[in-house]
């Protein structure tokens, strides 16, 4: 499993971000883009003043205005004034209230006003005490620009696929504050022989969808977004559900069922490792380097089975520089175990 930052670093960064974040609901007709002399494109009309946009926010403005991403990026690099005029035209001609999320004085997301903020700080405050109560140990944490990840395992809930191949039950808690994914709790199986993590079924998923923030048809300046009493009660109920779900996931019977799947997978052999991995790489859109890396780990592991192939994929996640991509590879390993007989036959043969 790829490691990230420490729990202490996570706590300090989440606290810092919580103090820096500000959200606004704005009529798009009150927002204006301006191009600076140094070629930057800033968004004006918010109480924080003209602000730079992060990559995710640029992508969301491209989507909302219907400007193709490739053309949008070219204008941003080569003709910022043209991009500003384009954006201003569409914001003015297609008026709508939008939620603008900012942090560190930058625009990080441009979202529907129905988007329901479920923030990483609150998520961590809900999940960490429950994991401590369950005796689970946090193995990996990361905060990227778009997502938050926390992975924990329990020594108490464990079993063997075969003699010496011990698996511990775990959990992956992840979230995005900028609409790059829902809030999720997923099963994680932690293989001690190589310290791999394999992500399995999603136990709970919560989309960031709520109700509109209100307002009227009059043009008004951006107003700061705060959670009202109803939203606070809804959030409290959600965090309680998150805790209950986490507790239910650390269950020996659930792990035993997955161990049986792994034992069965270890009996399904691969006829041609090279062709099998090419098929896997195509199915899961892996790069050439990732494909080569998986083949190396499959050969090194010496287990030419469905179980061995899944672990070669999850082992390759440790070599990945990008934490989000590493987590994707851990999920691909679980997907290989869950392949239908027909799909597995295509790979194995």
Secondary structure by P-SEA (a helix, b strand, c coil): ccccccaaaaaaaaaaaaaabbbbbbccccbbbbbcccbbbbbccccccbbbbcaaaaaaaaaaacccaaaaaaaacccaaaaaaaaaaaaaabbbbbbbbbcccccccccccccccccaaaaaaacaaaaaaaccccccccccccbbbbbbbbccccccccccbbbbbbbbbbcccccccccbbbbbbbbcccbbbbbccccccccccccccccccccccbbbbbbcaaaaaaaaaaaaaaaaaaaaaccaaaaaaaaaaaaaaaacccccaaaaaaaaaaaacccaaaaaaaaaaaaaaccccaaaaaaaaaaaccccccaaaaaaaaaaaaaaaaccaaaaaaaac
